Amino acid sequence: MEYAEIGIIGGSGFYDMEGLEDAHAVRLRTPFGAPSEKLMLGKLGGRPVAFLSRHGHGHRLSPSEVNYRANLFAMKMLKVERLVSITAVGSLQEDLKPGELVIPDQYVDQTFKREKTFFEEGIVAHVAFADPVCPELAPLAQRLAGGAGLVAHRGGTYCNMEGPQFSSRAESQANRRMGHSLIGMTQAVEAKLARELEMCFLPLAFVTDYDCWHHSEEPVTVEMVVTNLKKGVTAVKKLLPELVRQMPSERGGCACASALADAIITAPALIPEKTYKKLELVIGKYIRSRI
């Protein structure tokens, strides 16, 4: 089986990963279906990584159509332990300006058309999600961002709307009043699924616009997003090799790797055989036998 230590998911405008050594594509089939695209494997910053385009090459999948479970489970099949999620967002706060990077530490999930857990069909798990982002990786990314020419902010709440439409003015103002920092369409579900898979999760949210609340800016359009994205993607691609290179070799400074230790509530003997086999890659270290 192929192997990757670190996974990278690219969002809007980020459809490929230049600079990969020994790059080659693999197509995986997971128990949850097919990922958005073939995964590109290779070495970045001297370490084995896997890259996946969230929306597929050519941006074929809307945020609601992405098979998030297949995408993340494919990473798990490759033995990925740390996941970097890159996304374009709108800013809901004056001080988070277009062209800047935000590493949010909280999520509000307003989506309603997504599959958000691996635990179903006879097994239940309740993972802790108070702090969704890996506390080891977030400060590292903030520290290194300046070297890539990025102004980086750490912290803040990412509000995950369903989309694919952008916000109405009323929605944008309501989300501001709630104190949210960013508005986007993809990342909250990835954070939840990464926690269930015991992956360290690092979000890199690139601000492309002020949504439609800002009194002196034009409402967000695809043209605006794409124009600003071109600048951001270049900077984020410059950041990634050094970020990957400097990630700790061992996971000891966070609890991400043991998120399931006390989360599975179903009696092992009652877990259906089919469900156990489907999730053995994830739960096998905790439940070696269902009897």
ABEGO torsion letter per residue (X at the ends): XBBBABBBBBBBGBABBBGBBGBBBBBBBBAAEBBABBBBBEBBGGBBBBBBBAAEBGGABBAAABBAAAAAAAAAAAGBABBBBBBBBBBABAABBBGBBBBBABBBBABAABBABABBGGBBBBBBAABABBAAAAAAAAAAAAAAGBBBBBEEBBBBBAOABBBBAAAAAAAAAAGBABBBAAAAAAAAAAAAAGBBBBBBBBBABAEAABAABBBBBAAAAAAAAAAAAAAAAAAAAAAAAABBABBAABAAAAAAAAABABBAAABBAAAAAAAAAAAAAABABAX
